[in-house]
């Protein structure tokens, strides 16, 4: 049970705040006036979305409180001067967008799958009095991770289709 609680706590710590910010839950923390947008790449050189830099003004704040900030994983390249309502998570600004929400959702689900499969294997061991074969653990983890990946891809495709029509 401690393993399952640890997986839930790790998921909450790593992904929940960022995912809710990317989904646009709750009121905006402020507005970013875009100065420039650019494509970013991951460590292997693959496209990893679009970031925009600009000046962040907290909700209810004045121009004297504006500070530079980067909005990660925006919904597209915005023109200079565009005002984006953003939510902050761990000091990073997020525009409501499906792509980062799906990334954080997949990461959270993978952590939970690994924790749940491991906890289930240990509980089965305690209940039966002997450990099941290790291959069952590996197969369960593999199937769970594949299911999360397939559901993540399906959610990404669905989000892309919805974004086309909105």
Buried (B, 14 or more C-beta within 10 A) or exposed (E): EEBBEBBBEBBEEBBBBBBBBBBBEEEBBBBBBBBEBEEEEEEEEEEBBBBBBBBBBBEEEEEEEBEEBBBBBBBEBBEEEBEBBBBBBEEBBBBBBBBBBBBBBBBBBBBBBBBBBBBBBBEBEEEEEEEEEEEBBEEBBEEBBEEBEEBBEEBBEEBEEEEEEE
